[in-house]
């Protein structure tokens, strides 16, 4: 993606079901769990560069022995920093006797992070800054084993104010109004409540206090705690929790917005935000890795037993489609096929734009995540040319000699890597007032790959703001002296904010929204902007069931092509020699390419939760009132 867009957070959980000695004997190291967590987190580095954290719980430790370890890092290279610190603690714990590393039980008793239950998190901050306090996992400590809670997740809640007020009504005094804090304390409240209930039950039966604690650990009902906690949650989430006594869970939102995959056998249970990282880390086949069902929690008991429990009634599955376009790594087999198809389906619009003159068309892509859709675009062009060749051969009159046949068969798409990205430069690490200057140096071109008779077609996975196109890419491509530049987005126009995890919250930042507003003003239709504002205002106090997305009417007067043409006009830098056109994927073709991930609210405005409807209307109110702030 040429525009900088913060990614999704990532989670990784490993539960070792055998003693550490088992893994030392079979795999040669008692550090098996730590090593697997490193691979899972490093392979999901695409999901988090603002920070990383890792927590570990040791099972059945005697009183007085440390059983919870946690490190968090907001270093420039957080995963490396995290595991270097853990490695240092491990070898410090050996106290100069390296032979102890082969004594798995001694390691468990004396070395941090040498336990059976791990939870890792990678953070891409969408809110709350980058201080160490914002980095997961979060820890709620208590002297009772069963009241300790560790939480990490990939989530945003749209109704944080409501959740905060609920905590206050319960008698709590939260330290801040943030979804991570409110979720942690909400679960913690019902965890405490169940501990109290079980304690009173066994106290009446005459059990001693020392005997009550292990009984609570056996009987604690994690699904019940989650059902009570999640009753009013509105948002997209995949969150994982560990309890001090050894139970664990991973919970997914009712619409399956945020992804979560798991693998379970007699040695381990492992969960991650992406399927291929589990395949790679544990060398297991694709079909053995399952998706956690929407509205369900994967429950992992201290005994090692695992089961899926419904926590909230599943709604319509609207899994985030941006995972398929951009966020998740493309080596997932399904995602790879879908991105190929996204590229293939834009071919008819491209062929129309270049008048089917492929002899004077050069194809390239905007690195790096658009590469797979580029391959799909080329497959589509090859299919088109194969049809052309077949028709010419079948209709050929006269003798088709070897030279003519060779000339015909050599007709293929012209492919060049015309644009390069300097991976050492990150366009999103500077303040806005200095970003414009730096962004112009992030990309470079391959000279002499295009002539002044050519149309240069470059594909990007999506266009959000269009900032980098205008400030850098188009001007740089213009140096190649093409006749025309066609920028193709493998995704449809992004028209609405996301409130479930992606940092796309300001309407005025979207190229499509700015284009629609400009068209309304140009055509004397500004009253529609006023009408939208009035309707959004009127909805502020309506019941959830009555809230509608009135921002849709901003786009309603115009065809997608009209908006695309206006976007091209607005993003064309001054002094450009080449004509600029921008083509977007049709929403119908997008759904055919990724049929199982139908979450498309940023394209269509069809939000899957009531909170999403409120957010989009509030985002418009903020735009109209000149407030550059999140609507949730």
N, C-alpha and C positions, 0 to 999 in steps of 0.2 A: 504494500500500500504506500503510495507516494506521500499521502498525508500522515502525519504522526498521530496514532490513535493508541491510547493505552489499552493493554491487553486484558484478558481475564486472569484472575488469580488462579492458582493451582494447588491442589491438595494431594498428599500421598500418605497412605496408612499401611503399615505392615504389622501383622500379628503373627508371631512365631508360635506354632502350636506344639513344638517339641522343646525339650531343655536345650540350653546353649551347648551342652556337651555333645548332643546329637549333631548339631550343625558343624561343630569342630571336627568330629569324627568323619562325617560324610563329605563336608565341603572344605575342610582344612583350616577353618578359622572360626573362632567364637565371635568374631566381628561381622558375621554373615549379615545380621540385621542392619547394622550401620552401613555396610557396603551396599546393600540393596537400596537403602534409603537414598544414598548418594546418587546412585544411577537413576532412580525414579525422579529425583528432584532436578538433577542436571538435564535429563531428557525432557523436562517440562520447563526449562529455563525460558523458553519463549513466552511463558505465561507470567513471569515475574522478574523484574530487574530492580525494583525499589527496595526489596528486602526479602529475607528468608528466615525461617525459624524451624526448630526441631525440638520435639519433646519426647520423653521416654518414660515408661513406667515399668518397674520391676515387680514381678508377682511374688507374693508370699514371703516378703522380707520381714525379718523379726523387728519388733519395736526398737526404735533407736537407730536403725539403719536407714540411710537415705534411699527412697524408692522412686522419687520423681526428679528428673533432670530436664532442664530446658535452656536452650540458647537461642538468641535472636540476633540478627545482624542487618544493619542498614548500610553496610560497607558498599563501595563501588562494585565489588565482586562478591555479593553476599553469600552465595552458596560455597564458594571456595573458602571464604573467611570462616564460615560456620563450621565446615568440616575440618579445617586446619586447627581450629580451637578445640574441637572434639578430639581430634587425633592427639593433640598436645596433652589434653587431660588424661586420655587413655594411657599414654606412655609415662606421664608423671605419676599416675596411679601405680605403675609397676615398681616404682621406687628403685630403679636401677637393676631390677631382677627381670630381664626379658624372658626368662623361662616361664614366668607366670602367665604369659599370654597364651600358653597352651593348657592352662588350668581353668577351664570354663567356669567352674563353680566359684573359684577364688575371684575371678574377674567379675562375676555378677555381684558378689558380696562387697567388693572394694573399689570398683571402677565405675565412674559415671557413664550413663547411656548403654550399659551392658544389661539391658532388660529385654522383655519379650514383646513389648507393645510400643510402637513408634507412630508419631504423627508429625508430618512435615507440611510446611506451607510456603508458597511463593507468592509474593505480593506485588501487584501492580496497582498503585494507589489511585483510586478514583475520588477519594475524599479523605481529609484528615491529615494531609501532609506526609512527611516521610520520617518522622521521629521514631525512635525505637519503640515507643509506647503504642504505636499504631500497628506494629508488626505481630502477626499471629505466630504460633498459637498463644491464646490468652489462657491465663491460669487463675482459677478460683480456689484458694487453698483453705484447708481445714484440718484439724487434728484427727478427725475421724476419716478413715480410709474412704468410706462410701460417700463422703460429702465433697471430696476433691473432684474438680472438673477442669479438664483441659479442652479448649475449643478452637477450631480453625475452620475457615470456610471460604468459599467463592460465592459471595452474595451481596446484594443490596436490597434493603427493604424500602418500600415507598411510603410507609406509614410510621416512620420513626417517632414522630410527635405522639401519636396515639399509644405506641408501645411504651414510650417513656412515661406517659401519664398513667398507664396501667401499673407500672412499677411503683409509682408514687402512691397510687391508691392501695397497693398492697402493703404500704408502710415503709418501703425502701427509700433510700436517698442516693440515687445513682450519681457517680462522680462526673459524668458527662452525658450529653445527648448524642449518642452515636449508635448505629445499628449493632456493631460488635458488642458494645457494652450492654445494650438492652437485651440482646439475645442471650448472652452469657448469664446475666442476672435473672432472666426469665426462667431459663432451664434450671439455674441454681436454686431459685425459689421453690420450684416443685420438687427438686431433688431433696432439699431440706425438709419439705413437707412430708414426703414419703418416708424419709428417715425417721422423722418424729412419730409418724403413725405406726411404723413397724416397731420402733422402740417401745412405745406404749403397749402395743399388743403383747410383746414378749415379756415386758416387765410385769404385766398382769398374770402371765403364766408362771412367774416365779424364777425366770432365768436370771443369772447374774449379768452384770453389765459387760463383763469380759466375754460371756457366752453370746450376748445379744449381737455384737458386732459382726461375727461371721454369719449369723443367721440373716441379718439385713443384707449382707453381700450376696447371699444365695437367692434371696427372694425379691430383691429390688427390681421393680418393673420399669425398665427403660422405655418401652413403647408408650406406657401410660404417662410417664413424665413428659415425653415428647408431644403426645396428643394435647395435653393441657397447655404446654408451652407454646405450641405452634398454632393454636386455635385462631388467632387474629393476625398472623403473619401475612403480609402482602408483598410479594417480591419474587425474585428468582434466587434459588439457593441450592448449593450442594455443600453441606457442612458436616464436619466430623467431630466427634467428642470422645474423650477417654475419661473413665472414672478411676479414682485412686485404687479401688479394689481389683480392677482388671477388666471390667466390662467396657465395651466400646460400641459406637454406632456411626453410621454415615446416612444422613437424611437428605432427600431430594424433594424439591418443591412440587406441588400437585400438577403443574403443567410441564414438568421436565425441562424447564428453561435452561438451567445450568447442568452440564454433563457430569456423570460419575460412572465409572466402570469398576468391576471387581473380578478377582480370580480367587478360587477357594479350593484347597486340597487338604490332605492330612498333615502337611507340614506348615503351610502358611495360609493366611487370608490377606489379600493385598487389594488396596483401592487406589485409584488415581483418576485424575480429571480427563486423561486421554488413554485410549486403548493401546496404541502401539508401544507406549513406554512400559506397560506390563508385559507385552509380548517380548520386548527386548530384554528387560531386566530379568525375567524368569524363563525365557525361552519356551513359551507355551503357545499353542496354536490359537489363531484368531477366534475359532468357534468356541473355545473354552472360556473366553472372557465375556462376561455378561454385563448388561447395563442395569444399574439400580432403577427400579420402576418408579415413575413419577408418583409423588405422594407417599412413598414408602421409605422405610429405614432398613438398612442392612444392620442387623443386631449381631454383635460378636460377644458372646458370653466369656467370662473368665475361664470356663471349662474348655473353650475352643469351639463350642457349638455355634453355628451360624444359621441365621434364618432371616427371611424377609417379612417385615410387618408393615401393614398399612397404618400410617399415622394420620394422614389427611386424605379425604376422598379425592381420587385423581380427577382432574378436569380434562379438557381437551388438550392433547399433547401439542405443545407449541415450542419444541426444543429450538434453542437459538440458532438461526441459520448462519449468523456470522461466524460461528464455530466452523462451519463447512467452508465458508469463503476465505477466512483469514486466520482466526485465532489458533485452531488446532493444527498440529504439524501435519503436513501433507502425506506422511508415510502411513497413515491409516488407510487401509485398503478401500473402504467405502468413500472416505473423503477424497482420495486420489481420483477415483472414478467420477465422483460428482464434479470435481474441479475440471476434469477433462471435458465433461459434458457441458459445463458452463461456457467453456471456450468454444466448443463446437456449435452451440446454439446461437452464438452471435454472428455466425458466418453469413446468413442471408442478408442481414442489415449492412454488413461490411461490403458484400458483393454489390449491393445496390448503390452504396456510396461511392465506390470506385468504378462504377459502370462495367463491372466484371473484367476490367483491364488488369489482369494479374501480371502481365509482362512489365507493367510500369508501377507495380506496387511492391513495397518492401515491408516485411512483417518483423516486428520486434516486440519486446515487452519491457515493462517497468519493473526492475528487480525490487524485491526478491520473491515475494509470495505470489506474484502473478505468473510465475514460470510454468506451473502445471496447467493453468487455464490457457496459456500460450500454446502448449503442446496440443491441447484440445482444439484450439482454433486452427492449428496447422493440419490436424487430422480432418477437420471439416473442409478446409480448402483442398486438401488432397482428394477427398471424396468428390468434391465438385469437379476438379480437373479430370478425375477418372471418368466421370460421366461425359465431360466434354470430349475426351479422347475417344471413348467408345463410340459416341455419336458420329464423330468425324470419320472414324475408321469404317463404320457401317454404311455411312452415306458417301464414302469416297468413290469417285468415278475415275476410271482409268487404272493405270498400274501403280500400285503402292510399293515403290522400290525401297530398298534398305535405307537409303539416305533420308527419304521422306518419313519413313516409319521411325527412324532414330530421332529425327527432329521433333516429331510429334510426341514421342514418349519422353523426351527430355524436358517437356513443358511441365514445370513444377513451381510451387510457391518460392518466392525469393525471401530467404530468411537471413537476417543479420542481427548480431548483438550490437545494436546501434547505441544503446544507453547502458552506462555502468554506474553502480552506486558504490561510493567509498564507505565500506562497512565500519571504518574507524570513526566516522563522523556521525553523531546522533543529533537529529534536528530538533529534538524535543528537550534538550537539557539546558537551554538558555532562556533568559527572559525575553519577552515579546519584542522589546525595543532593539535587541541585538540579533534576534533570530533571522530576520529578513536577510541580513548580510551573509550569515553563515550558510543558510539553506541553499544559496545559489552555488555553493561549492561542493555540495554533497554528491551531485551527479556529474558525469562527464560522458563524452560521446566517442564513438569510433569513427574517425574521419574517413571520407571517401567511400562510404557504404551506400550512399544515396546520391542520385543525380537530380538536376533541376527539372527533369521530366517526370519524376517519380512522386507517388503518394506514399507517405510513411504512415503505416498503421501500427500503433503501439497499444498493447493491452495492459490494463491495470486491474487489480482484483475489485477495487471499489473506489469511488470518489466521494469524499465526505465534505471537506471544506473547499478543496481545490486550491488551497494556498500554495502548495509546492508546485503544482502545475503552473500557476501564474508566475510565481517568483523565481522559478528555476527551470523546470523541465522543458516547457514549451520554448523558451528563449534559447536554451542549449540545443534542442533539436533543430531549431531554425538555422543554426550554424551549418547544418548539413545541406542547406539550400533545397529542400524538397518543394514541390509544387503545392502540396497540401499535407497537413498533418491530421490524422484521424485518431483520436484517443478513444479507446473502447473500454468500458467498464463491464467486467463480468458479472457485476451485481446491478440491480435496479437503482433508481435514484433514491438516495437517503433523504427522507423528508421529515422525519419525526425523531424526537429524542429517545434515548434508551434509558430506562430507570432500573434495570435488572443486573447491572454489573459493568457495562461498558461506559467509558467516560465520554458520552455523546449527549450532552444535556442542554446546550444552548441552541435554540432554533435559529438564531441569526448567524450561527457559524456554518450552517448547511448551505452549500451552493444552490441546491434545489429550492430551498425556502427563499433565499435572497432573490433568485430568478423569478419566482412566482410573485413576490412582493413588487419587484421592479415592473413586471408585466401589468400588474393591477394598476399601478400608478401611471404607466405610459398610456394605458387604454381608458383612463378616466373612470376606473372602477374602485377607487380608494374607499368608497363607502362600505365595501365588503370587509375591509380591514377593521373599520369602526364597528361593523355589525358583529364580526367574530369576537372582538374584544368585549362587547356588551353581553354576548351569549356566554362567553367564558366566565365573566364576572357573575352572571346570574346562577351559575352552577356551583359556586363555592360552598354553599350550605345544603346542597341537595343530597338526598340519600344515595348511597353507592349505586343502587340499581338504576337510577335515573340519569346518571352522568353519561354524557356523550362526548365524542371527540369532534368539536366544532372547528378545529384547525383544518380539517379536511376541506372545508369550503374555500380556503385560500387557494388550493390547487384546482378545484373543480372546474373553473372556466377554461382551463387550458389542456391541450393534449400533451402527452409525455414528450412528443417531439418538439412542441413549442417551448417547453421548459428546457429541454436539452439544448436547443439552438440558443436560448437566452444565456444558459450557463456558458456555452462556448464563447459567446460574445463578451461576457463579463470576465472570463478567465484569460482571454487573449491579451498578452502584454502589449504595450505601446511599441510600435516599431517593428512588429512581426511582418516578415515578408510572405510567409506561407499562410494560406487559408487554414483556419482551424475548425474542425468539426468534432463533436463529442457524441458518442453513441452509448446508450445504456442497455443492459439486458432487459428484456420484457419480463414483467412479473410472472406471466404465464410460463415462459420458458425457464425461469428460475425455479419455479415449483416442480417442473418436470425434471430438472437436473438434480434437485435434492428433495425428493418426495417425502422423506421421513422426518425432516427437520423443518417444520412449517412456521416456526416463529419468525414473522416478517413485519412486526409492528413498526420498525424504523422505515420500512418501505411503504406500507399500506395504512398505517395508523390504527390497525386492528389489535389493540392491546389485550392480552389475555387475562388481566386482572383489573378490578375496579381502580386500584391505585395507579395503574398506568394511564387510565383515562383522566384521572385528576391531574397527574403530572403533566400531560401534554397541554392541557388547558392552562395550568399555572405557568408553564414555560412560555405560552403565548402572552399571558398577562405580564410576565417579566420582560419579554421582548418589547411589548408596547410601552411599558412604563420605564424602559431604559435601564432595567436592573440586570446586570451580568452576574447572575447567581443561579445555582442549581434549584430546580423546582421540587426537589425531594431531599 
